[in-house]
Amino acid sequence: MLSRILLVMPVELPSPLVHQFAVLLLIAIPVACAAWTVTHEEVFREPREFCKRMSQDCKALPQRKFFYLFTCEYCFSHYVAALALWLFRFQMLYAGWRGYLVAWFAVVWIANVYMNVFNLLRLDIKHENVTIAVEQADLPSDAKQ
C-alpha cells in the first residue's frame, strides 16, 4: 500500500520527468553564459564598473540593489532565468505557477553550478600557465632555445 502511494505523483506531469530534466540542463547553459558574460567578461567592463560604482554610491537602497544585480552572477542569473522561462514556457513537476517557480529555482541552481565549474576550469588553466611561465623563467638561457 505504501509503495503504491509513493509511486503516484500528486499532479500528472505535462511531460516525462527525464525530458524535463534534459530541458533543464539545456536551458541552464544560455542562462549561465549570459550571466557570466555580463558580470565577468571584458565586453561589459565599463557598464559593470558604472553599476558597481552606483551600487556603492547611491543613497537609496532600491537603487543600490538594482545596480548591484549587474555585478553579481548569482543575482543576475535569477533575472536571466526568469526571462528564459518566460521565453521557453518551461515548467517543472507541476503545471501553472508552481511549475514555473520550481523551474526557476532549478534553472538558477544548475546555471550557477555551470558557472562554478567554468570558473574552476579557468583558474586551473591560469594556474598551469603561471607554472609553465615560472618553469621557463627558471631554465638556463641556453636551454630555452
N, C-alpha and C positions, 0 to 999 in steps of 0.2 A: 504494500500500500504506500509506504513512504517513498520508495524508488519511483513509483508511478507519479507521485506528486512532484518530485524533484525534476522529472523529465518534461513536464508541461510548462511552457512559457506562459506568463500572465496575459500577454497580448501576442497575437500572431505577427511574426516579423514580416515587414514588407519585402525583404529579400533574404536569401540564406546568410547565415552568420559569417561563413567563410568569405562570401562575396563582400559583405560589409567590411570585414577586416582588411581585405585586399584593397578596397577603395580607400579605407582609412590610411593605409600605408602610402598609397599613391597621392592622395590629396595633401598629406603632410609634407611631401617633397617640395612643391612650389611654395607652400606656406613658409617652410624653413628657409628656402632660398631667398624669398622676398624679405623676410625679417632679418636675415643675416646681412644681406646686401645693404639695406637701408641703415642698419645700426653699426656696421663694421667696415664696409669697403670704401675705398678711396673716392669712388664716383660720387658719393653722398657726403663727403667730408665737410664741406662748407655749410650745407644746411644742418648737418648734425652738430657742428660746433656752435652754430647760431642757437639751435634748440637747447644744447647743453648750457650755454650762457643764459638763455632766457629761463631755463628751469631753475637756475640758481639766483637770478636777479629779480624776477617778477615778485611783486608784493602779494598778489592774490594767490591763494592755494590752488584753485582750479587751473589757473594759468600755468603755474609751476608744474603741476601734474600732467597737463596737456603736453607741454614741451618735453617733459621727461620721457614720455612714452616713445618718442622717436630716437632715444639714446639707449634704450634697454631692449635687447632682443626678446626677452621673456614677455615683457609688457606689450611690445609691438606685435608679437605673434598672436596674441588674443584678438587683436583687431583684424589682422590678415586672415586668421582662421574664420572669424565671423563673416568676412567678405567671401571667402572661398565656399563656406557652407551656403551662403545666400546664392552664389553663382551656380553651384552644382546641385543645390537642393538635396544635400546629403544628410541623412538621419541614421542613427544607430539604435538598435534594440527596440525602440518604440516609434510609433507614428506620431506626428504632430510636434508640439513644442518640446515635449520631453525627449524625443529623438534628436532634435536639434541641440538641446542642452548637453546630452550625453556625447554627441558627436563633436560639439565644440570643445569640450574639455579633453576628449580623446585626441583630437587633431592637434591641439596645443601641446599636449604631453608628448606625442610622437614627434612633432616638429622640433621640440626642444631636445629630445633625445638625438635626433639627427644633427642639430646644431652643436651639441656637446661632442658627439663623435667627430664631426668635422673639425672642431677646434682642437681636439686631442691629436688628430692626424696632422694638422698644421703645426702644432707645437713639436711633434715628433720629427717632422721633416725639417723644421727650423733647427732643432737640436742636432740632427745629423749634419746639416750644412755647416753649423758652427764647429762641430767636432772635426769635420773634414778640413775646414779652414785653419783650425789650430794645428792639426797634424801637418798640413802643408807648410805652415809657417815655421814649424819646428824642424823640418828637413834641412839638411845642409844645402847650400846653393847649387852644388854640382849634381845633387840627387834630384833636383826639381826638373832638370832637363830630361 
